[in-house]
């Protein structure tokens, strides 16, 4: 509408200027006509006076009146004696007269004298007809600007409205497209009429500026989002990015995708932060991240995330459990190398679990967490792979920490355990051996819980000391009730109990209470568990010996053990780790190492047992190496006590 008003004013102004020019021309022309008429009338009256001989004023008056249109006439002698006079009241066009007078025209009587005739005539011509025509033309000129200015505008108003609607539509399209997708917002500039070229130029500038601003904002937003999904210490994507990727690409993936997920836990982080400072802790985390990245980088489509301060999540798509075991072994080897140079007790433990499309993330994390707990019961930097369908009913997401806590407390409160024994068969009559007591834990419904998962979760939830106390109490009571005091039995203890002062006090009192049974007990503790604190381990072993019981160091050979270990701790037996037993009849290196360890142990009076003996060939080879006893499914399966 502003354009319409501007155009209207422009047209009216042009028409007004044109009308003013026409008015001036018309006034000049009219003045010339009036002047010419007055000059002609004056000449004619002079001729009439020169030929007038009667001296009669009336006759002269009638003659002049017939010859000219007069407004007034007076005939008199030269001494002003009036002979005849008349007033006709002409010139009835006051607007025209006023305008002509404004431009300099005069409408006053004229006097012509004739000396010979002694007569003079005073007259004023009557221009009424001509002035009325002039006045009509004035009215036309007054209306001309409106006619010239307004009518074309009215006639072009529809065209202007169409142009306005096209321009409005183009602008609205630009705005709508910028709202929906600024990147692709490019209206059809041809839709904007040429007369609105300034608007076109301005809109294009606005579009370009807005697009550049949007791109800048989008870039900033993307950068902020990436920062929000990135760990500041390692530059790895964080837990939020892992959850997003898992839910979008694995959980909801309709294809039958599979692979292995692993959590690597930096177990020394808290200790480093407290003893060496947070900067050293960050360096340690970065070093572990580099080790994991270099090794995982050999697998296609791998992904690594920092899930929290101490945990790294590793996704290995389309990797089989066998390949995952190889990955875990290499990872453990790298951690062992790093441990030697960094002077740490351990570096990191890894829990692995297989996955497939559709598996809930909470379940996956819970199983991986349980796998880490199982790995921590082994040697330093160990790993554990929890395969699908192996004990997952109790380790999955539906059995989170709180549910596990309830299950463990129920087992402790209601003594829901049963005991089995597995024989360690002596190799000769002079060798001393015993039967190892194994434990099975049950739910309220009588379902057998996975033993390794149960013990790992008990360790994690700080219930392992109570569990070991229950096992010892149940074993002592069963031995007494079944009158088995003449047999030797082995009992497993967790590393936590070995280093717990309150537990050691309780155990000493309990063994002294049944001293005759204590003399038949052998407590098994892992080599790794004893190495965690040699001082408290020695105190524990000394207490066991004072009570008449014995000690076996199990899982022996996987740690870094020196002869000082034997001299200071003085165990009674060592049980070699199963990795040395498997296929020993075919492995020359294991045969040499086993023969060396047996010889050294015998020299200081320590008996040596082998576990996981599964074939006759393995048993014969171990006996040829002078092993003191064999344990495994080939020798004897677990059976009720």
N, C-alpha and C positions, 0 to 999 in steps of 0.2 A: 504493500500500500504506500510505503514511503516513495518508492519508485514512481508510482502513479501520480502522487502529489507533486513530485519534482518535475515530472514531465508536463503536468498540467500548468504549473507555474511558468515553466519555460515557454510553453506555447502561448500562454496569455501575455507574457511579457513581449514576445516577438510580435504578436498581433497588435498589442498596444503601441509599440514603436512604429509599426506599419501604419496604424490609424493616425498617429500624430503626424507622420510625414504627409499622408494624404490630406489631413486637415490643413496643414500649412499651404500645401499646393492649392487646395480649394479656396482658402481665404485669399491668397494672392490673386488667383484667377478672378474671384468675385470682385475684389477691390478694383482690378483693372477694368472689369465690365462696367462697374458703377461709375468709375472715373470717365470712361469713354462715353457713357450715356450722358453724364453731366456736361462734358465738353461739346457733344453734338447738340444737346438742348440749348446751350448758351449761344452757339452759332446760329441756330435756327431762330431763336428769339430775337437776336440782333437784326437778322434780316427782316423779321416781321415788323420790328419797330421802325426800321428804315423805310418801309413801304407803307407804314400806317399814316394816314393823312387826316383822318376824321377827328382825332383827338378825343374820341369817346372811349372812356375807360371800360364800359361794359362790353362794347363790341370787341375791344382788344382782349378782354378777359375771356369772352366766349371763344374767340379764335384760338387763344393759347390753350384753353381747357380742352378744345377739340384736338389740338395737335399733340399735347403731352399729358401724361398721367401725373397730376400734381397733388401734393399733399396740402400746400398753401400757396396763395397768390395775392399779391397786392400791387395795384397800378396807381401811381401817383406822379405828380409833377416834380420837377427838380427841387422845388422848395418844400417837398414832402406833403403837398396838398393831396390827399387821398382821393383818387377818382373812383376806384373800385377795390374791394377786398373780399377774399373768401378763404375758408379753412375746410379742408375735406377729410381730415383725421385719417390719413393713410399710414403706411409703414407699420402694419400690425404684425410684427415679428420681433418681439423684444429680445429673445435669446440670440437671434442672428445679429441684431443691431449691437447688442452689448459685446458680442464676440468680435465683430468687425471694428467697433470702436476701440476694443482692447488691443487690436492689431494696428490702430492708427487711422482708421477711416473716420470721416466727419459727415454728419447728417444735419447741416445748418442751411438757412436760406441763402440764396445767391441774388445779387442785384446787378441789373444791366441798365445803363443810362444811355439816352439819346439826346444830345444837346440841341440838335436841329428841331426835334419834335417837342422839346421841353417835357420829356416824359422818362420815367424810370419804372422798371418792373422788378419787384422782389418776389422770388419763388423758391419752392423746395420740391424737388421731384418725389414722386411716390414710387418706391421700389418694393411695395408690398408683395407682389407676385414672385419677384426674384428672391426676395429675402425669405419668403415661405419655402421656396424650393431649397434655398441654402440651409434653412433650419431643418428641413426633412433630411437633407444629406448629413447634417450634424448628428441627427438621431441614428442614421444608418452607421456613421462612423463610430458612434458610441457603442452600438451593438456589435460592431465588426470584431473587436478582440474576443468577445465571447463566442461569436460564431466561428471565427478562425481558430481560436484556442480550444474551446470546449468540445465542439462537435467531433473534430478528429480524434480527440482523446477518448470520447465516448465510443467512437467507432472502433478504436484500437484497444479498448479496455479488455475485450474478450481475449485478444492476442496477448496482451500483457499478463492477464490472469493465467493463460496457458503456460507462458514462459515462467511465471512465478511458481506454478504447480510443478513444472519440470525441475526447476531449480530446487524447490523444497524437497521433491522426491529424491533428487541426487544427493542432497545434503543428508537427508534421513537415512538413505542407503549407506552412505559413508559412516554415519554414526553407528547404525545397526551392525555393520560388518566389523567395525572396530570393537564393538562390545563382544561379539561372538568370536571373532578371530582376528586380532590386530595384525598378525603376520601376513594374512592374505587380503587385507582390506585394500582394495583398489577399485573404486567406483568407475562407472563409464562416464568419463569426463565429457564425452560428446553429448550427453543428455542435458548439460547445462548450456542454455542459449548463448550465442556470441555476445549479445548485449550485456550479459553478466560475466564478461571475461575477467573483471576484477575479482568477482566472487570466486570464479574458477581458480585464479592464481592464488588467492588467499587460502582456499580450501586445500589446494595441493601443498602449499607450504605447511598448513596445519597438519595434513596427513603425514607428510614426511617427518615433521617434528615429533608428532605423536608416536609414529612408528619407531623413530630412533629412541624416544624416551621409553617406549614399551620394551624394546630390545634391551636397553640398559637395565630396566627394572627386572626383566626376565633373567638377564645374566646375573644380576645381583641376587635375585631370589634363588636361582640355581646354585650359585656359589654358597649362599647361606644354608640351603638345604644340604649341599654336599658336606659343609662343615659340621652340620648337625648330625650327619650320618658317619662321621669319620672320627677315629680315635686320635687324640692330639699327640700321644707319645709315639705310636708306631705307624701312624698314617693309614692304618687298616680300617676298613668299614667296621662299625660298631654293632652292638646287639640289635638295635632298631633296624638296621639294614639287613641283618641276618633274618630277623623275623619276617620282614617284608619279602625278601627273596624266597624264603621257604614257603610262605603261605601262597605266593603268586605262582611260583614255578615248580614246586614239589607237591605241596599238600593238595592243590587244586588241579594238578596236571592229570589230564585224562589218559595220557599215554602211560604205559607200564614202566615208569622210570624207577631205577634202583641205584644203590651205591652204598657208601660207608660214610658215616658221620663220626668225627672224633673230637673229643675235648682234651686239650693239653693244659694241665694246671701247673702254674709256676709256684711250687710249694715253698720256696725259700724267700718269696717276696716280702712277707711280713717281717721275717728275721732280718733281712738286709735293710729294710727301712728303719728298723729299730737300732741296729748295731752300726751300720755304715752310712746311713742317711738316705733320703728319698732320691737323690740324684743317682746314687749307685743302684737303687732299686729300679729306677727308670732304665738305666743302662742294661741291667740284667734282663728286664722285660723285652727291650729292643733286641738284645742278642738272641733270646729264645725265639722271638718273632722271625728274625733273619734265618735261623736254623730251619724253622718250620716252613718258611716261604721257599727256601732253596730246595728242600726235599719235595714239598708238595708241588713245586713248579714243574716237576717231571711228569705230572699226571694231567691229562687233558681236561679242560673246563673246571679245574680246581677252584675253590674259593676259600679264603681265610678271613675270619672275623675275630675281633677282640670282644668277647662277650661281657667281660667285667675286668676288674683290676688284675686278676690272676689267671683267667681262663681264656684260651684261644679255641674257637670253633673251626673245624676243618671239614669241608664238604668235598668228597671224592666221588663224583658221579660215575656210574657204570663200572665201579671197581668191585671185584669179587672179594669175599672174605680171605681167600688165600693171598691175593695181591695186597690186601690190607695188612695182613700179618707181616709181609715183607716190608711194607712201609713203616710199620711200628718198630720192627727190629732195627731198621736203619736209623730211625728217629732216636731210639734208645742209644744206639752206638754214638751218634753225634752228641747227645746229651752227656754221655759218659766222658767223651773227649773234652767237652766244655767244663765238666765238673773238675777234671784234673787241673786245668789251668786257672780256674776261678776260686779254688779252695772252698768249695761248698760241700755240704753233706749229701745233697742231691740237687737236681736241676728242675725236672718236671716229670710228672706222671701223665700217662695218656689212657683214656678210656674210649674204646671204639664200639660202635654198634651199627649193624646193617639197617638200611631203611628202604622203603619203597613208596610209591605214590599213594597218597591218602593217609599216611601215618600222621597222627596228631603230633604237633611240635612238643607239647608238654610231655608226652610219653617218650619221645626221642631223647629229650634232655634228661629226664629222670633215669632212663636206662644208661645213658652215657655217664651220668654222675655216679651211678652205682658201679659202673665199670672202673671208674677212677678209684673208687674206694677199694675195689678188689685189687687193682694194680698196686695200691699203696701197701698191701699186705705182703708184697713180694720184694725183690731187691730194689735198690735205688734206680730211679728213672724207668721203672718197669711199665708195662702196658697190659691191658686186658681187653680182649675182643668178646663182646656179648653178641652171639649170633641170634638170629631170629628163631623163635620157638624154644629157646633154651632158658627156662626159668623166667620168662618175661612176664608171666602172669603176676608175679609178685614184685617185679622191678619196674613195671611200666608206669605210665602217668597216673593210673588210678591208685597206685601205691606210692604217693609222694611222701615227703618227710613226715608229715603229721600222721598219715596212716601207718607208715613203718614204725613210728614211735608207739602207736597204739598196739600194733602187733607184738613188738618186742616186750612192751610192758605186760601184755597178756601172757606171753610165754614165761616171763619171770615170775609173775604173780601166781600162776596156776601150774608151774613146773611142767610145761608142755614140751618135754624133751624125752628122747629115747636114746639108748646107748647101743652101739655096735662095736665089735672088735675085729681087727685085722692082724693076722699073725705076721711077725717078723721071724722067718725061719732061719735058725742058726746054720752055718755052713759046716760046722763040726761040733763034736760033743763038748769040746772045751770052751766054745764060744758062748757068750752070754747074750740072750735076746729076750724079747718081750712081745706082748700083743698091744697094739695101739688102740686106744679107745676112741671111737668116732662118734659124733653126735648128730642126731637128726632133730630138727625143730618142727613143731606142728602148730597149725592154726586152731582156732576154737572148733572148726568143723572137722578137724582131723587131717586136713590137707598138709602134706609135707612141704615145708618151705625150702627154697634153694639155699643150701648151707653157706656157700661162699657169699651170696648176696646178703643173707641175714647177718653174718659176722661183719661184713663190710659196713652195713648200715648201722649196726650196733656200735662199731668203732666211730663212725661219723656222728652219731647222735649221743655219744658219751655214755653208752650203756654196756660197753664191752667188759668192764671190770665186774659188773653185776652178773653178766652172762658167764664169765669164767668161774666166778664163785658158785653159781648154780651148778655148773658142770662138775666141779670138784666135789661139791656136797653130794650130788646125785651119784657120782662114781664111788665115793667112799661108802655111802649108804648101801649101794648095790653090792659092792664087794663084801661088805659085812653081812648083809642079809643072805647072800647066796653062798657064803662060806668059801670065798675064793682067795683067802689070805695067803695061800701057798703059791699063787701065780704072780707074775710080774706084769704090770700094766703101764702103758705110756699115756700121758695126758698133754694135750696141746695148750699152750698159754700164749696170749697175745703180748706183743711188745709193750703195750700200755701197762699191763699188769706188772711186768718185770721192773718197770721204772716208777711204780706207784708205791710210795712208802706205806700208806694205809693198807693196801692189799698185802704187801710183804709181811706186815705185822699180823694181819688176820691169818694168812696162810701158815705162818710158823706156829701160831697157837693151834690151828686146826690139825696140823700134822702131828704136833706133840700130843694132842688129845688121842689120836689113834696111831701111836708110834709103830706098832707092829705092822699096820697096813702101809704107813709111810715108807718103811724100809723096802716095800715092793713097788714103789712108784718111780717112774721116770718122767720128768717134765720135759716136753719138747718145745723149744723156742727157736725161731728162725735166726739164721746168721745175721740177717739185716737188722732184726729187732735188737739183738745184743750189741751190734756195732753202734747203735744210735747214742749210747752212753756207756762206755766201758766201765766207768766207776760204779754206777748203780747196778750194771749187769753183774760185776764181780761180787757186790754186796748180796745180790739175790742168790747167786750160785753158792756162795759161802753159807747162806742161811739154809738152802736146800740140803747141802751136805751135812750141816749140823743136825738137821731133822732126820737124817738117815736116808734121804731120797737121792736120786741121781738126775743128771742133766744130759739131754741130747740136743746138739745143735743141728737143726734140720735145714733143708734147702742150702746145704753147704756147697761152696765152690762157685757161687754166682757173684759173690762180693769180692772185695780186695782185702784178703786176709793175710796177715803176717804170722810168723811163728810167735811173735809177742802175744798174739791173740790166745794161742794155746797156753803159753807160759803163765799169763795173768789170769785167765778165766778158768783153766783146768776143767774142761767139760769131761764127761764120762764117755760119751759116744758122739759121733757125727754121722748124719744121714745125708749122703750125697744127693744133690739135686737130680731130678729125673732126666734132665737134659743130657747128663753124662751116661745114663743107663740105656736110653733108647738106641737100639742098633749098635751097641758097643762091640758086638761080635764082628762088625764090619768097619768100625771106625778106629784106625790105628792111633790117631791123636788122643782120642778119649781113653783108649786102653793104656797108653803111656802115662797120661795124667792121673788116671785112677790108680795105677800101680804105684806111682810116686806118692800120692796122698795116703794110700794105705800103709806104705812102708814108713812114712814119716809119723803117721798117727800111732802105729804100733810101737815105734821107738819110744814114744812118751806115754804109752799105756792107754791110748784112746781107741775104743772100738769103732769100726766103720761099717755102716749099713748102706744098702742100695735100695732105692724105692722105684716104683713104676716098672718093675720087672714083669714083662708081658709074654716072653717066649722062653722056651727051653734053651735055645742058643745063647740068649743073654745071660741066663742063670749059670750055665756052664762056664761061660767066659769070665763072669764075675768071681766064681768060685776058684777058677784057675789063677785069678789075681789076688787070692787070699782075702776075699771079702769076708766079714764076720757074720753077716746075715742079709737075707733078701726079703723084700716086701713087694707085693704086687698081685695082680689078678691071676697070674700064672701060679704063684705060690699059694695064695688063698684069698678069697673074696671076703668082704666085710660080712659078718654074721652077728646075730643077737648075742649079747654077752651071756 
